Amino acid sequence: MSFKSVGCLDCSLTRYLKELSELELIDERAVFAAVTLSYLGYFQPEQQRLDDRNLRQLTEMLEERGQDGFPPECQQRCMQCPSKIGCPVGKIVLKD
C-alpha cells in the first residue's frame, strides 16, 4: 500500500511536526519532529512506503524513556483527524 495515497502527509500531525522542525532553536522537540517527518517520507517525495518499522521503534524508545508513546500533542492531532481510522500513521501514534 502506498501511504501517500491515504493522505498521511497532508494532515494536522504532519503540519505540526513541520512547524516544530523549523524552530530556530534546535531542541529535543525539533529533532524529534524532524526524525518523525523523515520516517513519514516527508523529505523523500519518491518514498512509496511508510517506514513503520522505525516509527514503531521510535515509540519503543519513547516508552523506554518513561513516556507513554508519542507526545500528547501528537496524539491529539491524530485523534482529531477524520482519517484516523484508516491511517497507518495514526495507528502507530495512537497505538491502535
Phi and psi restraints in degrees (range 20) as a CNS / XPLOR table:
assign (resid 1 and name C) (resid 2 and name N)
       (resid 2 and name CA) (resid 2 and name C) 1.0 -83.2 20.0 2
assign (resid 2 and name N) (resid 2 and name CA)
       (resid 2 and name C) (resid 3 and name N) 1.0 120.1 20.0 2
assign (resid 2 and name C) (resid 3 and name N)
       (resid 3 and name CA) (resid 3 and name C) 1.0 -75.2 20.0 2
assign (resid 3 and name N) (resid 3 and name CA)
       (resid 3 and name C) (resid 4 and name N) 1.0 -21.7 20.0 2
assign (resid 3 and name C) (resid 4 and name N)
       (resid 4 and name CA) (resid 4 and name C) 1.0 -69.3 20.0 2
assign (resid 4 and name N) (resid 4 and name CA)
       (resid 4 and name C) (resid 5 and name N) 1.0 -28.0 20.0 2
assign (resid 4 and name C) (resid 5 and name N)
       (resid 5 and name CA) (resid 5 and name C) 1.0 -68.7 20.0 2
assign (resid 5 and name N) (resid 5 and name CA)
       (resid 5 and name C) (resid 6 and name N) 1.0 -20.6 20.0 2
assign (resid 5 and name C) (resid 6 and name N)
       (resid 6 and name CA) (resid 6 and name C) 1.0 -93.8 20.0 2
assign (resid 6 and name N) (resid 6 and name CA)
       (resid 6 and name C) (resid 7 and name N) 1.0 7.4 20.0 2
assign (resid 6 and name C) (resid 7 and name N)
       (resid 7 and name CA) (resid 7 and name C) 1.0 80.5 20.0 2
assign (resid 7 and name N) (resid 7 and name CA)
       (resid 7 and name C) (resid 8 and name N) 1.0 22.6 20.0 2
assign (resid 7 and name C) (resid 8 and name N)
       (resid 8 and name CA) (resid 8 and name C) 1.0 -66.4 20.0 2
assign (resid 8 and name N) (resid 8 and name CA)
       (resid 8 and name C) (resid 9 and name N) 1.0 -18.6 20.0 2
assign (resid 8 and name C) (resid 9 and name N)
       (resid 9 and name CA) (resid 9 and name C) 1.0 -97.1 20.0 2
assign (resid 9 and name N) (resid 9 and name CA)
       (resid 9 and name C) (resid 10 and name N) 1.0 -1.9 20.0 2
assign (resid 9 and name C) (resid 10 and name N)
       (resid 10 and name CA) (resid 10 and name C) 1.0 -121.5 20.0 2
assign (resid 10 and name N) (resid 10 and name CA)
       (resid 10 and name C) (resid 11 and name N) 1.0 68.7 20.0 2
assign (resid 10 and name C) (resid 11 and name N)
       (resid 11 and name CA) (resid 11 and name C) 1.0 -144.6 20.0 2
assign (resid 11 and name N) (resid 11 and name CA)
       (resid 11 and name C) (resid 12 and name N) 1.0 170.6 20.0 2
assign (resid 11 and name C) (resid 12 and name N)
       (resid 12 and name CA) (resid 12 and name C) 1.0 -67.3 20.0 2
assign (resid 12 and name N) (resid 12 and name CA)
       (resid 12 and name C) (resid 13 and name N) 1.0 -30.6 20.0 2
assign (resid 12 and name C) (resid 13 and name N)
       (resid 13 and name CA) (resid 13 and name C) 1.0 -63.4 20.0 2
assign (resid 13 and name N) (resid 13 and name CA)
       (resid 13 and name C) (resid 14 and name N) 1.0 -47.6 20.0 2
assign (resid 13 and name C) (resid 14 and name N)
       (resid 14 and name CA) (resid 14 and name C) 1.0 -62.6 20.0 2
assign (resid 14 and name N) (resid 14 and name CA)
       (resid 14 and name C) (resid 15 and name N) 1.0 -42.6 20.0 2
assign (resid 14 and name C) (resid 15 and name N)
       (resid 15 and name CA) (resid 15 and name C) 1.0 -62.1 20.0 2
assign (resid 15 and name N) (resid 15 and name CA)
       (resid 15 and name C) (resid 16 and name N) 1.0 -41.6 20.0 2
assign (resid 15 and name C) (resid 16 and name N)
       (resid 16 and name CA) (resid 16 and name C) 1.0 -63.1 20.0 2
assign (resid 16 and name N) (resid 16 and name CA)
       (resid 16 and name C) (resid 17 and name N) 1.0 -46.5 20.0 2
assign (resid 16 and name C) (resid 17 and name N)
       (resid 17 and name CA) (resid 17 and name C) 1.0 -62.9 20.0 2
assign (resid 17 and name N) (resid 17 and name CA)
       (resid 17 and name C) (resid 18 and name N) 1.0 -39.6 20.0 2
assign (resid 17 and name C) (resid 18 and name N)
       (resid 18 and name CA) (resid 18 and name C) 1.0 -61.9 20.0 2
assign (resid 18 and name N) (resid 18 and name CA)
       (resid 18 and name C) (resid 19 and name N) 1.0 -44.8 20.0 2
assign (resid 18 and name C) (resid 19 and name N)
       (resid 19 and name CA) (resid 19 and name C) 1.0 -60.5 20.0 2
assign (resid 19 and name N) (resid 19 and name CA)
       (resid 19 and name C) (resid 20 and name N) 1.0 -45.4 20.0 2
assign (resid 19 and name C) (resid 20 and name N)
       (resid 20 and name CA) (resid 20 and name C) 1.0 -63.3 20.0 2
assign (resid 20 and name N) (resid 20 and name CA)
       (resid 20 and name C) (resid 21 and name N) 1.0 -41.3 20.0 2
assign (resid 20 and name C) (resid 21 and name N)
       (resid 21 and name CA) (resid 21 and name C) 1.0 -68.0 20.0 2
assign (resid 21 and name N) (resid 21 and name CA)
       (resid 21 and name C) (resid 22 and name N) 1.0 -19.5 20.0 2
assign (resid 21 and name C) (resid 22 and name N)
       (resid 22 and name CA) (resid 22 and name C) 1.0 -95.8 20.0 2
assign (resid 22 and name N) (resid 22 and name CA)
       (resid 22 and name C) (resid 23 and name N) 1.0 7.5 20.0 2
assign (resid 22 and name C) (resid 23 and name N)
       (resid 23 and name CA) (resid 23 and name C) 1.0 -59.2 20.0 2
assign (resid 23 and name N) (resid 23 and name CA)
       (resid 23 and name C) (resid 24 and name N) 1.0 140.4 20.0 2
assign (resid 23 and name C) (resid 24 and name N)
       (resid 24 and name CA) (resid 24 and name C) 1.0 -66.6 20.0 2
assign (resid 24 and name N) (resid 24 and name CA)
       (resid 24 and name C) (resid 25 and name N) 1.0 -34.7 20.0 2
assign (resid 24 and name C) (resid 25 and name N)
       (resid 25 and name CA) (resid 25 and name C) 1.0 -84.6 20.0 2
assign (resid 25 and name N) (resid 25 and name CA)
       (resid 25 and name C) (resid 26 and name N) 1.0 122.7 20.0 2
assign (resid 25 and name C) (resid 26 and name N)
       (resid 26 and name CA) (resid 26 and name C) 1.0 -80.0 20.0 2
assign (resid 26 and name N) (resid 26 and name CA)
       (resid 26 and name C) (resid 27 and name N) 1.0 109.0 20.0 2
assign (resid 26 and name C) (resid 27 and name N)
       (resid 27 and name CA) (resid 27 and name C) 1.0 -130.5 20.0 2
assign (resid 27 and name N) (resid 27 and name CA)
       (resid 27 and name C) (resid 28 and name N) 1.0 179.5 20.0 2
assign (resid 27 and name C) (resid 28 and name N)
       (resid 28 and name CA) (resid 28 and name C) 1.0 -58.3 20.0 2
assign (resid 28 and name N) (resid 28 and name CA)
       (resid 28 and name C) (resid 29 and name N) 1.0 -39.0 20.0 2
assign (resid 28 and name C) (resid 29 and name N)
       (resid 29 and name CA) (resid 29 and name C) 1.0 -65.8 20.0 2
assign (resid 29 and name N) (resid 29 and name CA)
       (resid 29 and name C) (resid 30 and name N) 1.0 -40.3 20.0 2
assign (resid 29 and name C) (resid 30 and name N)
       (resid 30 and name CA) (resid 30 and name C) 1.0 -65.7 20.0 2
assign (resid 30 and name N) (resid 30 and name CA)
       (resid 30 and name C) (resid 31 and name N) 1.0 -41.0 20.0 2
assign (resid 30 and name C) (resid 31 and name N)
       (resid 31 and name CA) (resid 31 and name C) 1.0 -66.3 20.0 2
assign (resid 31 and name N) (resid 31 and name CA)
       (resid 31 and name C) (resid 32 and name N) 1.0 -44.8 20.0 2
assign (resid 31 and name C) (resid 32 and name N)
       (resid 32 and name CA) (resid 32 and name C) 1.0 -57.4 20.0 2
assign (resid 32 and name N) (resid 32 and name CA)
       (resid 32 and name C) (resid 33 and name N) 1.0 -45.1 20.0 2
assign (resid 32 and name C) (resid 33 and name N)
       (resid 33 and name CA) (resid 33 and name C) 1.0 -63.1 20.0 2
assign (resid 33 and name N) (resid 33 and name CA)
       (resid 33 and name C) (resid 34 and name N) 1.0 -43.9 20.0 2
assign (resid 33 and name C) (resid 34 and name N)
       (resid 34 and name CA) (resid 34 and name C) 1.0 -64.8 20.0 2
assign (resid 34 and name N) (resid 34 and name CA)
       (resid 34 and name C) (resid 35 and name N) 1.0 -41.9 20.0 2
assign (resid 34 and name C) (resid 35 and name N)
       (resid 35 and name CA) (resid 35 and name C) 1.0 -63.3 20.0 2
assign (resid 35 and name N) (resid 35 and name CA)
       (resid 35 and name C) (resid 36 and name N) 1.0 -45.1 20.0 2
assign (resid 35 and name C) (resid 36 and name N)
       (resid 36 and name CA) (resid 36 and name C) 1.0 -62.6 20.0 2
assign (resid 36 and name N) (resid 36 and name CA)
       (resid 36 and name C) (resid 37 and name N) 1.0 -43.4 20.0 2
assign (resid 36 and name C) (resid 37 and name N)
       (resid 37 and name CA) (resid 37 and name C) 1.0 -60.3 20.0 2
assign (resid 37 and name N) (resid 37 and name CA)
       (resid 37 and name C) (resid 38 and name N) 1.0 -37.9 20.0 2
assign (resid 37 and name C) (resid 38 and name N)
       (resid 38 and name CA) (resid 38 and name C) 1.0 -60.9 20.0 2
assign (resid 38 and name N) (resid 38 and name CA)
       (resid 38 and name C) (resid 39 and name N) 1.0 -44.4 20.0 2
assign (resid 38 and name C) (resid 39 and name N)
       (resid 39 and name CA) (resid 39 and name C) 1.0 -66.7 20.0 2
assign (resid 39 and name N) (resid 39 and name CA)
       (resid 39 and name C) (resid 40 and name N) 1.0 -26.3 20.0 2
assign (resid 39 and name C) (resid 40 and name N)
       (resid 40 and name CA) (resid 40 and name C) 1.0 -78.8 20.0 2
assign (resid 40 and name N) (resid 40 and name CA)
       (resid 40 and name C) (resid 41 and name N) 1.0 -9.6 20.0 2
assign (resid 40 and name C) (resid 41 and name N)
       (resid 41 and name CA) (resid 41 and name C) 1.0 86.0 20.0 2
assign (resid 41 and name N) (resid 41 and name CA)
       (resid 41 and name C) (resid 42 and name N) 1.0 15.1 20.0 2
assign (resid 41 and name C) (resid 42 and name N)
       (resid 42 and name CA) (resid 42 and name C) 1.0 -61.9 20.0 2
assign (resid 42 and name N) (resid 42 and name CA)
       (resid 42 and name C) (resid 43 and name N) 1.0 -37.1 20.0 2
assign (resid 42 and name C) (resid 43 and name N)
       (resid 43 and name CA) (resid 43 and name C) 1.0 -91.5 20.0 2
assign (resid 43 and name N) (resid 43 and name CA)
       (resid 43 and name C) (resid 44 and name N) 1.0 -5.9 20.0 2
assign (resid 43 and name C) (resid 44 and name N)
       (resid 44 and name CA) (resid 44 and name C) 1.0 -124.0 20.0 2
assign (resid 44 and name N) (resid 44 and name CA)
       (resid 44 and name C) (resid 45 and name N) 1.0 84.9 20.0 2
assign (resid 44 and name C) (resid 45 and name N)
       (resid 45 and name CA) (resid 45 and name C) 1.0 -58.7 20.0 2
assign (resid 45 and name N) (resid 45 and name CA)
       (resid 45 and name C) (resid 46 and name N) 1.0 -21.9 20.0 2
assign (resid 45 and name C) (resid 46 and name N)
       (resid 46 and name CA) (resid 46 and name C) 1.0 -82.6 20.0 2
assign (resid 46 and name N) (resid 46 and name CA)
       (resid 46 and name C) (resid 47 and name N) 1.0 -11.0 20.0 2
assign (resid 46 and name C) (resid 47 and name N)
       (resid 47 and name CA) (resid 47 and name C) 1.0 -62.7 20.0 2
assign (resid 47 and name N) (resid 47 and name CA)
       (resid 47 and name C) (resid 48 and name N) 1.0 129.2 20.0 2
assign (resid 47 and name C) (resid 48 and name N)
       (resid 48 and name CA) (resid 48 and name C) 1.0 -105.7 20.0 2
assign (resid 48 and name N) (resid 48 and name CA)
       (resid 48 and name C) (resid 49 and name N) 1.0 -13.2 20.0 2
assign (resid 48 and name C) (resid 49 and name N)
       (resid 49 and name CA) (resid 49 and name C) 1.0 -127.3 20.0 2
assign (resid 49 and name N) (resid 49 and name CA)
       (resid 49 and name C) (resid 50 and name N) 1.0 144.7 20.0 2
assign (resid 49 and name C) (resid 50 and name N)
       (resid 50 and name CA) (resid 50 and name C) 1.0 -67.2 20.0 2
assign (resid 50 and name N) (resid 50 and name CA)
       (resid 50 and name C) (resid 51 and name N) 1.0 135.6 20.0 2
assign (resid 50 and name C) (resid 51 and name N)
       (resid 51 and name CA) (resid 51 and name C) 1.0 -84.0 20.0 2
assign (resid 51 and name N) (resid 51 and name CA)
       (resid 51 and name C) (resid 52 and name N) 1.0 66.6 20.0 2
assign (resid 51 and name C) (resid 52 and name N)
       (resid 52 and name CA) (resid 52 and name C) 1.0 -69.2 20.0 2
assign (resid 52 and name N) (resid 52 and name CA)
       (resid 52 and name C) (resid 53 and name N) 1.0 -26.2 20.0 2
assign (resid 52 and name C) (resid 53 and name N)
       (resid 53 and name CA) (resid 53 and name C) 1.0 -62.2 20.0 2
assign (resid 53 and name N) (resid 53 and name CA)
       (resid 53 and name C) (resid 54 and name N) 1.0 -48.5 20.0 2
assign (resid 53 and name C) (resid 54 and name N)
       (resid 54 and name CA) (resid 54 and name C) 1.0 -70.1 20.0 2
assign (resid 54 and name N) (resid 54 and name CA)
       (resid 54 and name C) (resid 55 and name N) 1.0 -33.6 20.0 2
assign (resid 54 and name C) (resid 55 and name N)
       (resid 55 and name CA) (resid 55 and name C) 1.0 -63.4 20.0 2
assign (resid 55 and name N) (resid 55 and name CA)
       (resid 55 and name C) (resid 56 and name N) 1.0 -41.8 20.0 2
assign (resid 55 and name C) (resid 56 and name N)
       (resid 56 and name CA) (resid 56 and name C) 1.0 -66.1 20.0 2
assign (resid 56 and name N) (resid 56 and name CA)
       (resid 56 and name C) (resid 57 and name N) 1.0 -39.3 20.0 2
assign (resid 56 and name C) (resid 57 and name N)
       (resid 57 and name CA) (resid 57 and name C) 1.0 -65.6 20.0 2
assign (resid 57 and name N) (resid 57 and name CA)
       (resid 57 and name C) (resid 58 and name N) 1.0 -36.2 20.0 2
assign (resid 57 and name C) (resid 58 and name N)
       (resid 58 and name CA) (resid 58 and name C) 1.0 -61.5 20.0 2
assign (resid 58 and name N) (resid 58 and name CA)
       (resid 58 and name C) (resid 59 and name N) 1.0 -42.0 20.0 2
assign (resid 58 and name C) (resid 59 and name N)
       (resid 59 and name CA) (resid 59 and name C) 1.0 -60.9 20.0 2
assign (resid 59 and name N) (resid 59 and name CA)
       (resid 59 and name C) (resid 60 and name N) 1.0 -42.9 20.0 2
assign (resid 59 and name C) (resid 60 and name N)
       (resid 60 and name CA) (resid 60 and name C) 1.0 -62.8 20.0 2
assign (resid 60 and name N) (resid 60 and name CA)
       (resid 60 and name C) (resid 61 and name N) 1.0 -40.5 20.0 2
assign (resid 60 and name C) (resid 61 and name N)
       (resid 61 and name CA) (resid 61 and name C) 1.0 -64.8 20.0 2
assign (resid 61 and name N) (resid 61 and name CA)
       (resid 61 and name C) (resid 62 and name N) 1.0 -39.1 20.0 2
assign (resid 61 and name C) (resid 62 and name N)
       (resid 62 and name CA) (resid 62 and name C) 1.0 -62.8 20.0 2
assign (resid 62 and name N) (resid 62 and name CA)
       (resid 62 and name C) (resid 63 and name N) 1.0 -41.1 20.0 2
assign (resid 62 and name C) (resid 63 and name N)
       (resid 63 and name CA) (resid 63 and name C) 1.0 -65.9 20.0 2
assign (resid 63 and name N) (resid 63 and name CA)
       (resid 63 and name C) (resid 64 and name N) 1.0 -35.8 20.0 2
assign (resid 63 and name C) (resid 64 and name N)
       (resid 64 and name CA) (resid 64 and name C) 1.0 -64.9 20.0 2
assign (resid 64 and name N) (resid 64 and name CA)
       (resid 64 and name C) (resid 65 and name N) 1.0 -27.7 20.0 2
assign (resid 64 and name C) (resid 65 and name N)
       (resid 65 and name CA) (resid 65 and name C) 1.0 -84.2 20.0 2
assign (resid 65 and name N) (resid 65 and name CA)
       (resid 65 and name C) (resid 66 and name N) 1.0 4.6 20.0 2
assign (resid 65 and name C) (resid 66 and name N)
       (resid 66 and name CA) (resid 66 and name C) 1.0 92.0 20.0 2
assign (resid 66 and name N) (resid 66 and name CA)
       (resid 66 and name C) (resid 67 and name N) 1.0 6.0 20.0 2
assign (resid 66 and name C) (resid 67 and name N)
       (resid 67 and name CA) (resid 67 and name C) 1.0 -92.9 20.0 2
assign (resid 67 and name N) (resid 67 and name CA)
       (resid 67 and name C) (resid 68 and name N) 1.0 158.1 20.0 2
assign (resid 67 and name C) (resid 68 and name N)
       (resid 68 and name CA) (resid 68 and name C) 1.0 -95.6 20.0 2
assign (resid 68 and name N) (resid 68 and name CA)
       (resid 68 and name C) (resid 69 and name N) 1.0 63.3 20.0 2
assign (resid 68 and name C) (resid 69 and name N)
       (resid 69 and name CA) (resid 69 and name C) 1.0 80.7 20.0 2
assign (resid 69 and name N) (resid 69 and name CA)
       (resid 69 and name C) (resid 70 and name N) 1.0 -146.4 20.0 2
assign (resid 69 and name C) (resid 70 and name N)
       (resid 70 and name CA) (resid 70 and name C) 1.0 -63.9 20.0 2
assign (resid 70 and name N) (resid 70 and name CA)
       (resid 70 and name C) (resid 71 and name N) 1.0 150.4 20.0 2
assign (resid 70 and name C) (resid 71 and name N)
       (resid 71 and name CA) (resid 71 and name C) 1.0 -56.7 20.0 2
assign (resid 71 and name N) (resid 71 and name CA)
       (resid 71 and name C) (resid 72 and name N) 1.0 148.7 20.0 2
assign (resid 71 and name C) (resid 72 and name N)
       (resid 72 and name CA) (resid 72 and name C) 1.0 -54.5 20.0 2
assign (resid 72 and name N) (resid 72 and name CA)
       (resid 72 and name C) (resid 73 and name N) 1.0 -35.2 20.0 2
assign (resid 72 and name C) (resid 73 and name N)
       (resid 73 and name CA) (resid 73 and name C) 1.0 -67.0 20.0 2
assign (resid 73 and name N) (resid 73 and name CA)
       (resid 73 and name C) (resid 74 and name N) 1.0 -29.3 20.0 2
assign (resid 73 and name C) (resid 74 and name N)
       (resid 74 and name CA) (resid 74 and name C) 1.0 -73.7 20.0 2
assign (resid 74 and name N) (resid 74 and name CA)
       (resid 74 and name C) (resid 75 and name N) 1.0 -44.9 20.0 2
assign (resid 74 and name C) (resid 75 and name N)
       (resid 75 and name CA) (resid 75 and name C) 1.0 -61.4 20.0 2
assign (resid 75 and name N) (resid 75 and name CA)
       (resid 75 and name C) (resid 76 and name N) 1.0 -38.9 20.0 2
assign (resid 75 and name C) (resid 76 and name N)
       (resid 76 and name CA) (resid 76 and name C) 1.0 -61.7 20.0 2
assign (resid 76 and name N) (resid 76 and name CA)
       (resid 76 and name C) (resid 77 and name N) 1.0 -41.4 20.0 2
assign (resid 76 and name C) (resid 77 and name N)
       (resid 77 and name CA) (resid 77 and name C) 1.0 -65.4 20.0 2
assign (resid 77 and name N) (resid 77 and name CA)
       (resid 77 and name C) (resid 78 and name N) 1.0 -37.0 20.0 2
assign (resid 77 and name C) (resid 78 and name N)
       (resid 78 and name CA) (resid 78 and name C) 1.0 -70.3 20.0 2
assign (resid 78 and name N) (resid 78 and name CA)
       (resid 78 and name C) (resid 79 and name N) 1.0 -38.2 20.0 2
assign (resid 78 and name C) (resid 79 and name N)
       (resid 79 and name CA) (resid 79 and name C) 1.0 -62.0 20.0 2
assign (resid 79 and name N) (resid 79 and name CA)
       (resid 79 and name C) (resid 80 and name N) 1.0 -32.3 20.0 2
assign (resid 79 and name C) (resid 80 and name N)
       (resid 80 and name CA) (resid 80 and name C) 1.0 -86.1 20.0 2
assign (resid 80 and name N) (resid 80 and name CA)
       (resid 80 and name C) (resid 81 and name N) 1.0 -6.1 20.0 2
assign (resid 80 and name C) (resid 81 and name N)
       (resid 81 and name CA) (resid 81 and name C) 1.0 -79.9 20.0 2
assign (resid 81 and name N) (resid 81 and name CA)
       (resid 81 and name C) (resid 82 and name N) 1.0 131.0 20.0 2
assign (resid 81 and name C) (resid 82 and name N)
       (resid 82 and name CA) (resid 82 and name C) 1.0 -68.6 20.0 2
assign (resid 82 and name N) (resid 82 and name CA)
       (resid 82 and name C) (resid 83 and name N) 1.0 -16.9 20.0 2
assign (resid 82 and name C) (resid 83 and name N)
       (resid 83 and name CA) (resid 83 and name C) 1.0 -99.2 20.0 2
assign (resid 83 and name N) (resid 83 and name CA)
       (resid 83 and name C) (resid 84 and name N) 1.0 11.6 20.0 2
assign (resid 83 and name C) (resid 84 and name N)
       (resid 84 and name CA) (resid 84 and name C) 1.0 -61.7 20.0 2
assign (resid 84 and name N) (resid 84 and name CA)
       (resid 84 and name C) (resid 85 and name N) 1.0 -28.3 20.0 2
assign (resid 84 and name C) (resid 85 and name N)
       (resid 85 and name CA) (resid 85 and name C) 1.0 -65.5 20.0 2
assign (resid 85 and name N) (resid 85 and name CA)
       (resid 85 and name C) (resid 86 and name N) 1.0 -43.0 20.0 2
assign (resid 85 and name C) (resid 86 and name N)
       (resid 86 and name CA) (resid 86 and name C) 1.0 -99.7 20.0 2
assign (resid 86 and name N) (resid 86 and name CA)
       (resid 86 and name C) (resid 87 and name N) 1.0 7.4 20.0 2
assign (resid 86 and name C) (resid 87 and name N)
       (resid 87 and name CA) (resid 87 and name C) 1.0 -88.5 20.0 2
assign (resid 87 and name N) (resid 87 and name CA)
       (resid 87 and name C) (resid 88 and name N) 1.0 122.6 20.0 2
assign (resid 87 and name C) (resid 88 and name N)
       (resid 88 and name CA) (resid 88 and name C) 1.0 -66.6 20.0 2
assign (resid 88 and name N) (resid 88 and name CA)
       (resid 88 and name C) (resid 89 and name N) 1.0 -29.5 20.0 2
assign (resid 88 and name C) (resid 89 and name N)
       (resid 89 and name CA) (resid 89 and name C) 1.0 -72.6 20.0 2
assign (resid 89 and name N) (resid 89 and name CA)
       (resid 89 and name C) (resid 90 and name N) 1.0 -44.4 20.0 2
assign (resid 89 and name C) (resid 90 and name N)
       (resid 90 and name CA) (resid 90 and name C) 1.0 -58.0 20.0 2
assign (resid 90 and name N) (resid 90 and name CA)
       (resid 90 and name C) (resid 91 and name N) 1.0 -36.4 20.0 2
assign (resid 90 and name C) (resid 91 and name N)
       (resid 91 and name CA) (resid 91 and name C) 1.0 -64.0 20.0 2
assign (resid 91 and name N) (resid 91 and name CA)
       (resid 91 and name C) (resid 92 and name N) 1.0 -33.6 20.0 2
assign (resid 91 and name C) (resid 92 and name N)
       (resid 92 and name CA) (resid 92 and name C) 1.0 -79.3 20.0 2
assign (resid 92 and name N) (resid 92 and name CA)
       (resid 92 and name C) (resid 93 and name N) 1.0 -45.2 20.0 2
assign (resid 92 and name C) (resid 93 and name N)
       (resid 93 and name CA) (resid 93 and name C) 1.0 -64.6 20.0 2
assign (resid 93 and name N) (resid 93 and name CA)
       (resid 93 and name C) (resid 94 and name N) 1.0 -40.5 20.0 2
assign (resid 93 and name C) (resid 94 and name N)
       (resid 94 and name CA) (resid 94 and name C) 1.0 -91.4 20.0 2
assign (resid 94 and name N) (resid 94 and name CA)
       (resid 94 and name C) (resid 95 and name N) 1.0 -0.8 20.0 2
assign (resid 94 and name C) (resid 95 and name N)
       (resid 95 and name CA) (resid 95 and name C) 1.0 54.7 20.0 2
assign (resid 95 and name N) (resid 95 and name CA)
       (resid 95 and name C) (resid 96 and name N) 1.0 46.8 20.0 2
